[in-house]
Amino acid sequence: MFNEDGSLDPLLKFLLYAVLALAIGKMLWEWLTEDVGRWITVDLWGLIAAHPWWTGIIVISALVSLLLLAKLLSFLPGASTYPYVDSDEDYASTAPGETVDPDVLTFKMKQLAAMSATGFEQACADLLARDGFRGTRRVGGAGDLGVDVTARDDDGRLLILQCKQYQNPVGSGHVQQFNGTARLHHGADLPIMIGLNGFTQPAVDFAQHHQLILMGRPELKRWAHGQHLYDVLGIENSTQ
């Protein structure tokens, strides 16, 4: 009935919306056919035909007012501050049984999946900043040589993150490429690869052999829902 983020199953949600839409549609149809039809075809059309200029001015004024209202609403507290997200849902979210400070930045897994690749990288950078990492910066792009996000912890250790938003598990080839640049080129103390939908077993085996840190879907979910990165990954931090 509920998915992994604690929201209603999409099929049940669709059925509920369909029943509600049919009920509302039936009410509107009865209302339109009885009273509104005559008002539109006779009274309103007669008014428009008698005063075309005033009608045009009123319509234009109404459209301008709606545009201004939408612009003002976009500046209200609580409006989206993450334009890179393609979902209009709230950012704060918890799975069943979780309790998270409402002031703490969190994401739902389906929000992360709906983001652009750049948005997903920025979300990871924002979560690092939420956890208190210093100098957090998104640097992903063409020629990034395997680094999407960089940051340092309170011990001065350099984190290099590569963020994979693939629909399928990340394969061994990508992990091997990351291994070739994370430490040798970027000097990472903690090379971390994030896979929205996990990793293949060969990729996991390779990462373990070369001491690369992989964050699969379960770990990403805990981090996105408010848990500190180091708590999720079991990494020691002298300040914790």
N, C-alpha and C positions, 0 to 999 in steps of 0.2 A: 504494500500500500504506500509506503514511504521510501524515497530513495536515500542514498548515503548522506545527503545533506539535511535530512529530516523533513524535506518538503514532500507534498503529495505526489503520488505516482502520476506521470504525465497523462496516461490513458484515463485514469479516474478523473483527473482535472478536466480533460477534454469533454468527458461525458457529462460532468456537472455543468460546465459552461454551455454545452449543447442544449441541455434541458432548460437552463435558465434563459438562453437566447430564444428558444421556441416559445416559452411562456410570455416573454416580453414582446416577441413578434406578434403573437396572437392578440395581445391587448392593444398594441399599436394599430394593427390592421382593423380591428373593430372600431377603434376611435377615429381613424382616418376615413374609413368608408362612411361613417355616419355623419360626422360634423365637419372635419377639416377639409374634406374633398370640396364641399360647396364653398367654404371660405376661401380656398386657394383659387378655384376656377372662376368664381363670381366676384366676391368682395375684394380680394387682394388684387386680382388682375385688373379690376375696374379702377382701383386706386392708382396702380402703376401706370395705366394708360392715361389717366387724367393728369398725373404729375410726374412725367418721366425724369425731369431734371432733379427734382427733390429726391426721387427714389434713388437715382444714381449717387447723389451726394451722401445719402444715408448709408448705402451699401459700402461705399468706399471708406466712410468714417468708421463703420463697424469693423472692417478688415484691418484698418490701421490700428484701431484700439486693441484688437486681438493680438496683433503682432507686438505691440508695446507691452501688453500684459504678459505675454510669453517671455519677453526679454527680461522684464522685472522679476518674474518667478525664477529665472535661471540664476539670479543673484541672491536669492533667499538662503538662510542657513539650512543646511541639509541637502542643497542641490549638489549634483555630482561634481566632485573635484578630481575625478579620474576620467578625462575625456577619451582615454585610450580604451576604455571598457565598452564593449558592445552590448551590454546588458543593462536594463534599467532597474534591476533589483537593488536592495540595500546591500551595502558592503558588510555591515556587521551581521554575523551569522554564527550559529553554534549547532553542533550535532546534538542529538538527544542525550541528555545527561551532562552536557558540558556547561560550565559557567564561565563567562568571559566578561571582563570589565567592558562596559559599553563604550568607553573612550579609547579602547584598544583597536587598532586597525585589524580587520579580519576580512577574509574572502571566502566565498563558497567555491567549491570545486567547479561547479558549472559556470561560474563567473570567470574563473581562470581559463577554462576551456573556450569561452566565447571571446576572449581578448585576441587582439592581433599579436603577432610574434613580438613586436616591440612593446606592446602593452604588458605582455606576460613577463618580459624581462624587467620592465619598470615596476611591476607589482612585486617581484622578488627583491628588487632594490629597496622598495618602500618597506617591506617586511623586515629587511636587515636594519634599516633606520629605526623602525619600531622597537627592535630588540636592543638598540643602543650601540650598534656598530658605528665606527667613525669613518668619515671620508667615503661614505657609500656613493657609488657612481655607476650609472649604466653606460657601458662603452660598446655594446654590441652593435654590429653592422658589418658592412663589407670590409674584409681585411682585418677583422678583429683577432684573428689567430687564436680562436678558441676561448676568448674571454667575453662574457656578456655583462657581468657585474663584478665590481671590485669593492672591497671594504677591509677595514682593520678592526680587530677586537681590542679590548683594553690592555691586552698583553703585547700589543704591537704586531700580532700575527696577521699576515696578509691572506685574505680569502679571495679566491678566484672562482666565480660561479659561471657555469655554462648552463643555459636554460633551454630545455627541449620540450616544446609543446606538441610533439607529434601525437597523432591519433593512435599509433601503434607503439609497442615497447621499443626503446632505443636499442640499436644493435651494437655489437662489439666493435665494429669499424669506427663509429663515432667516439666511443670511449677510448679507443687506441689513439685517435687523433688528439683528443683532449689530453691524454697522457703525454704526448709528444711536445706539448706547448705549455701546459699549466705550470710545471716546475722549471723546466729548462729555459723557456723563453720569458715567462712572467714572474718567476721566482715565488710561486705560491707556497705558503706554509700549509694551507688547507685547500686543496683542490676539490671542489664540490660540483658534481653534475646533477642537475635536477631533471627528472623525466616525469612529465604530467601523467603518462600512462605506463610508467615503470620501465624495466629493462629486461632484455632477454637473458637467459641463463649464461650463455657465453660472455655477455657483457659484464655480468655480475662476477663471474669467475676471474675475468681479466682485471677488473677493478680491485678485487681482493688481493690478487697477486702483486699489483703495483701500488697498493695503498692509496687508491683513489676513493673518495667518499661519494657514494651514490644516494640520492634522495628519491625514492620511488613514490608512488601515489599515496600509500598509507602515511608515510612520513610527511609528505607535502601537505596532506590534509590536516595533520596535527599542527604543523607550522602555520598554515593559512588560517586555522581556527583560533590562534592566539598563543600557542605554546612557543617558548623561546627556542631558537634554532639549535643551540647547544644541548638543551634538554632533549629535543627530538633525536639528535644524532649521538647523544652520549659523549659529548666532548667536554673535557675539563676546562674550566675557566677560573682563573685565580680570583676574580671579582665576585663570583657567585657563591 
